[in-house]
Amino acid sequence: MRFRIATCVLGLVGMASSTLAADQPTVDSLLKDGYQIVGTVPSNAGPGLFLKKGTALYLCFVAETPSSATVATQYCKPVK
């Protein structure tokens, strides 16, 4: 019985974390949603990209390494 409960809990945690990850914007998802890159800024977190659509503005940070296949979004936050 404990094993079944533990399995259910782990399954729910996995579903919740994948749902949260799907809700986080990325540079790619914002561009596909019609946002345009309107500015850049250097930072210690990696290059920052300002993306704008109408009055909505996001600041996203990206990073890469010599061995990485792509430049990956670290995080994006709305600017208020």
TIVEXKE-332775 format. One line per 8 residues: for each residue x, y, z of C-alpha. Coordinates in nm, 4 decimals. Each point is the difference from the previous one (the first is absolute). Example, Ala and Ser with C-alpha at 12.3 -4.5 7.8 and 13.67 -1.06 7.14 Angstrom:
2
1.2300,-0.4500,0.7800; 0.1370,0.3440,-0.0660
end
This chain:
80
0.0000,0.0000,0.0000; 0.2803,0.2445,0.0856; 0.1660,-0.0772,-0.3318; -0.3180,0.0907,-0.1891; -0.0352,0.3278,0.1895; 0.3661,0.0865,-0.0619; -0.0393,-0.0833,-0.3694; -0.3097,0.2226,-0.0268
0.1726,0.2886,0.1797; 0.3079,-0.0233,-0.2232; -0.2214,-0.0094,-0.3079; -0.1891,0.3102,0.1095; 0.3230,0.1857,0.0799; 0.1351,-0.0902,-0.3435; -0.3151,0.1237,-0.1711; 0.0020,0.3240,0.1992
0.3641,0.0760,-0.0757; -0.0454,-0.0679,-0.3726; -0.3066,0.2258,-0.0022; 0.1940,0.2774,0.1720; 0.2842,-0.0367,-0.2492; -0.2459,0.0222,-0.2887; -0.1353,0.3285,0.1359; 0.3423,0.1668,0.0150
0.0592,0.2203,-0.3054; 0.3132,-0.0466,-0.2082; 0.1485,0.2170,-0.2718; -0.1240,-0.2543,-0.2543; -0.3551,-0.0117,0.1379; -0.0222,0.3790,0.0174; 0.1261,0.0398,-0.3579; -0.2540,-0.2588,-0.1186
-0.2670,0.1994,0.1860; 0.0793,0.3122,-0.2038; 0.2484,0.1754,0.2287; 0.2894,0.1845,-0.1619; 0.3503,0.0557,0.1353; 0.0243,0.3744,0.0615; 0.3229,0.0221,0.1982; 0.2906,-0.1790,0.1592
0.2088,0.0477,0.3121; 0.3178,-0.1726,0.1210; -0.0074,-0.1514,0.3496; 0.1722,-0.2527,0.2224; -0.3045,-0.2254,-0.0403; 0.0601,-0.0130,-0.3766; -0.1229,0.2238,-0.2795; -0.3344,0.1604,0.0769
-0.2644,0.0354,-0.2693; -0.2958,0.2373,0.0178; -0.3023,-0.1419,-0.1814; -0.3085,0.2122,-0.0647; -0.3513,-0.0581,-0.1302; -0.2378,0.2949,0.0245; 0.0422,0.1374,0.3510; 0.1334,-0.3286,0.1440
0.3763,-0.0116,0.0576; 0.2163,-0.2926,0.1156; 0.3658,-0.0161,0.0960; 0.1562,-0.3393,-0.0736; 0.3494,-0.1250,0.0719; 0.1693,-0.2606,-0.2172; 0.3208,-0.1997,0.0317; 0.2191,-0.2385,-0.1935
0.3177,-0.1939,0.0472; 0.2579,-0.1123,-0.2543; -0.1400,-0.3544,0.0192; -0.3710,0.0926,-0.0070; -0.1979,-0.0677,-0.3150; -0.2228,0.3067,0.0420; -0.0306,0.3267,0.1841; -0.2484,-0.0699,0.2796
-0.2386,0.2304,0.1845; 0.1007,0.0264,0.3651; -0.3165,0.1869,0.1006; -0.2423,0.2696,-0.1114; -0.1839,0.2530,0.2138; -0.2637,0.2573,-0.0858; 0.1080,0.3638,0.0366; -0.2480,0.2229,0.1824
end
